[in-house]
Amino acid sequence: MNGLRVAIPAGIALTLVAANRLGHTYGATAAERATPLPGDELVAPVQCVCTHATTIAAPPNAVWPWLVQMGWHRGGWYTARWVDRLLFPANRPSADKIVPELQSLRVGDFVPDGPPQTRCGFTVVEMIADTAIVLRSDSHLPSSWRTKGLARLDWTWAFALFAVDGGAHTRFVFRWRARMHPWWLRVLCAVAVVPADLLMSRDMLRGVKRRGEHAVPM
């Protein structure tokens, strides 16, 4: 019985450590994690960095339109419906087709990440056609925390496309970088946000991959 009492907490701790590690690195090589991406300079000194990647059997220009239309109640974030229902039940299903009216994204545009009343979302700070989109936000904490100065979060999402195999395939790299205050928010990020990001980012990568490959003419 004593051994069981020790083994259960140890198993939970190891699971959390593994989830945290994968939440920082899922799918990305060491070289990709070390490679600078557009937007890296915006959050400095950085306190949390997560880099994820996947290979898509399509050229970057076939993947790009899916990235341009991302956002809450735009094209969505391409996560599975069961993930949306579990974590964000207000989300609509992600688009399974290119939406022409969502293809005019520009630097300075607002990309929502929640209902309008939350004022939660990202500002587009950089776009390089067929190559990269960088989003930045300081609105992902409850407004009462922000207005009272209880907590601050400054983070970027960078989506980068690298042509591989002579341009026939794409290496899709997603990185988020964050700086936050106070200390307890950094702890919350480590024990909850990063493990949850493993689920969301992995599913988003798979969603973009499926859509990008489906759009390639046979």
C-alpha positions as CSV (number, residue, x, y, z in Angstrom):
1,M,0.0,0.0,0.0
2,N,2.8,2.4,0.8
3,G,4.4,1.7,-2.5
4,L,1.1,2.5,-4.3
5,R,0.9,5.8,-2.4
6,V,4.3,6.7,-3.7
7,A,3.8,5.3,-7.2
8,I,0.6,7.2,-8.0
9,P,1.9,10.7,-7.3
10,A,5.2,9.8,-9.0
11,G,3.2,8.7,-12.1
12,I,1.2,11.8,-12.2
13,A,4.3,13.9,-11.9
14,L,6.1,12.1,-14.7
15,T,3.0,12.5,-16.9
16,L,2.9,16.2,-16.2
17,V,6.6,16.5,-17.0
18,A,6.2,14.6,-20.3
19,A,3.1,16.7,-21.3
20,N,5.0,19.9,-20.5
21,R,7.9,18.8,-22.6
22,L,5.8,17.8,-25.6
23,G,3.8,21.0,-25.1
24,H,7.0,22.9,-25.8
25,T,8.3,20.7,-28.6
26,Y,5.7,18.6,-30.4
27,G,6.7,17.6,-33.9
28,A,9.6,20.1,-34.1
29,T,13.2,19.2,-34.6
30,A,16.0,20.7,-32.4
31,A,17.1,22.7,-35.5
32,E,13.6,24.1,-36.0
33,R,13.3,25.0,-32.3
34,A,16.6,26.9,-32.6
35,T,15.8,28.6,-35.9
36,P,14.6,32.3,-35.6
37,L,11.1,32.9,-37.0
38,P,9.5,36.2,-37.9
39,G,8.2,37.9,-34.8
40,D,10.7,36.4,-32.4
41,E,12.0,39.8,-31.5
42,L,8.6,41.2,-30.4
43,V,8.4,39.4,-27.0
44,A,11.7,39.9,-25.2
45,P,13.0,38.8,-22.8
46,V,10.8,35.8,-23.4
47,Q,9.6,33.5,-20.6
48,C,7.9,30.7,-22.5
49,V,8.5,29.4,-26.0
50,C,6.6,26.5,-27.7
51,T,7.5,25.3,-31.2
52,H,5.6,22.7,-33.1
53,A,5.9,21.4,-36.7
54,T,4.5,19.0,-39.3
55,T,5.2,18.1,-42.9
56,I,2.4,18.8,-45.4
57,A,2.3,17.0,-48.8
58,A,1.6,20.3,-50.6
59,P,3.5,23.4,-51.6
60,P,3.4,26.5,-49.4
61,N,1.1,28.4,-51.7
62,A,-1.5,25.6,-51.2
63,V,-1.3,25.9,-47.5
64,W,-1.2,29.7,-47.2
65,P,-4.9,30.5,-47.9
66,W,-5.8,28.2,-44.9
67,L,-3.6,30.3,-42.6
68,V,-4.9,33.6,-43.9
69,Q,-8.5,32.8,-43.0
70,M,-7.9,31.5,-39.4
71,G,-9.6,33.0,-36.4
72,W,-12.7,32.7,-34.2
73,H,-15.8,32.5,-36.3
74,R,-13.6,33.1,-39.4
75,G,-12.1,29.9,-40.8
76,G,-11.6,28.7,-37.2
77,W,-8.3,27.2,-35.8
78,Y,-8.8,23.8,-37.6
79,T,-9.1,21.8,-34.4
80,A,-11.4,18.8,-34.3
81,R,-15.0,19.3,-33.1
82,W,-14.5,17.1,-30.1
83,V,-11.6,19.4,-29.0
84,D,-13.7,22.5,-29.6
85,R,-16.6,21.0,-27.6
86,L,-14.3,20.0,-24.8
87,L,-12.3,23.2,-24.4
88,F,-14.1,26.0,-26.3
89,P,-17.8,25.0,-26.8
90,A,-18.7,28.4,-28.3
91,N,-16.5,27.7,-31.3
92,R,-18.1,27.0,-34.7
93,P,-16.8,24.1,-36.8
94,S,-13.6,25.1,-38.7
95,A,-13.9,25.7,-42.4
96,D,-13.3,22.9,-44.8
97,K,-13.0,25.1,-47.8
98,I,-11.2,28.3,-48.8
99,V,-13.5,31.3,-48.1
100,P,-12.7,34.1,-50.7
101,E,-14.0,36.9,-48.5
102,L,-11.6,35.9,-45.7
103,Q,-8.5,36.1,-47.9
104,S,-7.9,39.9,-47.6
105,L,-6.0,39.8,-44.3
106,R,-3.6,42.7,-43.8
107,V,-1.1,43.9,-41.2
108,G,-3.0,45.8,-38.5
109,D,-6.2,43.7,-38.9
110,F,-7.8,42.1,-35.8
111,V,-8.2,38.3,-35.7
112,P,-10.8,37.4,-33.0
113,D,-10.2,34.6,-30.6
114,G,-13.5,34.7,-28.7
115,P,-16.9,36.4,-28.7
116,P,-17.0,40.1,-29.5
117,Q,-17.8,41.1,-25.9
118,T,-14.6,39.5,-24.7
119,R,-12.5,41.7,-27.0
120,C,-10.1,38.8,-27.1
121,G,-7.9,38.3,-30.1
122,F,-4.8,39.1,-32.0
123,T,-3.4,41.9,-34.2
124,V,-1.7,40.9,-37.4
125,V,1.8,42.4,-37.0
126,E,3.6,40.8,-39.9
127,M,2.7,39.0,-43.2
128,I,5.0,37.5,-45.8
129,A,3.0,36.0,-48.6
130,D,3.2,32.2,-48.8
131,T,5.8,32.3,-46.0
132,A,4.7,33.6,-42.6
133,I,2.0,35.3,-40.5
134,V,2.7,36.8,-37.1
135,L,-0.1,37.5,-34.6
136,R,0.3,39.4,-31.3
137,S,-2.0,39.7,-28.3
138,D,-2.3,41.3,-24.8
139,S,-6.0,40.6,-24.5
140,H,-6.1,36.9,-23.5
141,L,-6.6,37.5,-19.8
142,P,-9.8,38.5,-18.1
143,S,-10.4,42.2,-18.6
144,S,-10.7,42.8,-14.9
145,W,-7.2,41.4,-14.3
146,R,-5.8,43.7,-17.0
147,T,-7.6,46.9,-15.9
148,K,-6.6,46.4,-12.3
149,G,-3.1,45.5,-13.1
150,L,-3.3,42.1,-11.5
151,A,-1.7,40.2,-14.5
152,R,-0.2,40.9,-17.9
153,L,0.3,38.6,-20.8
154,D,2.1,39.6,-24.1
155,W,2.4,36.8,-26.6
156,T,2.9,36.1,-30.3
157,W,1.8,33.3,-32.6
158,A,4.0,32.8,-35.6
159,F,2.9,30.5,-38.5
160,A,5.8,29.8,-40.9
161,L,5.9,27.8,-44.1
162,F,9.1,26.3,-45.5
163,A,9.3,24.6,-48.9
164,V,11.0,21.2,-48.8
165,D,11.6,18.5,-51.3
166,G,12.0,20.9,-54.1
167,G,8.9,22.8,-53.2
168,A,6.6,19.8,-53.4
169,H,6.1,19.7,-49.7
170,T,5.9,22.2,-46.9
171,R,7.3,22.2,-43.4
172,F,4.7,24.0,-41.3
173,V,6.1,25.5,-38.1
174,F,4.0,27.1,-35.4
175,R,5.6,28.9,-32.5
176,W,4.2,30.9,-29.7
177,R,6.3,33.1,-27.4
178,A,5.0,34.7,-24.1
179,R,6.0,37.1,-21.4
180,M,3.8,37.3,-18.4
181,H,3.4,38.8,-14.9
182,P,3.2,38.0,-12.0
183,W,4.9,34.8,-11.0
184,W,1.8,32.8,-10.4
185,L,0.8,33.3,-14.0
186,R,4.1,31.7,-15.1
187,V,3.3,28.8,-12.9
188,L,-0.2,28.5,-14.3
189,C,1.3,28.6,-17.8
190,A,3.7,25.8,-17.0
191,V,1.2,23.4,-15.3
192,A,-1.9,24.1,-17.4
193,V,-1.4,26.2,-20.5
194,V,1.5,24.4,-22.0
195,P,0.1,20.8,-21.5
196,A,-3.3,22.1,-23.0
197,D,-1.4,23.6,-25.9
198,L,-0.1,20.1,-26.7
199,L,-3.7,19.1,-27.5
200,M,-4.7,22.3,-29.3
201,S,-1.5,22.8,-31.3
202,R,-1.2,19.1,-32.3
203,D,-4.8,19.2,-33.5
204,M,-4.4,22.5,-35.4
205,L,-1.3,21.1,-37.2
206,R,-3.2,18.0,-38.2
207,G,-6.2,20.2,-39.3
208,V,-4.0,22.4,-41.5
209,K,-2.2,19.4,-42.9
210,R,-5.4,17.6,-43.9
211,R,-6.8,20.7,-45.6
212,G,-3.6,21.7,-47.4
213,E,-3.2,18.2,-48.8
214,H,-6.8,17.9,-49.7
215,A,-6.6,21.1,-51.8
216,V,-3.8,19.7,-54.0
217,P,-5.1,18.6,-57.4
218,M,-4.8,14.9,-58.0
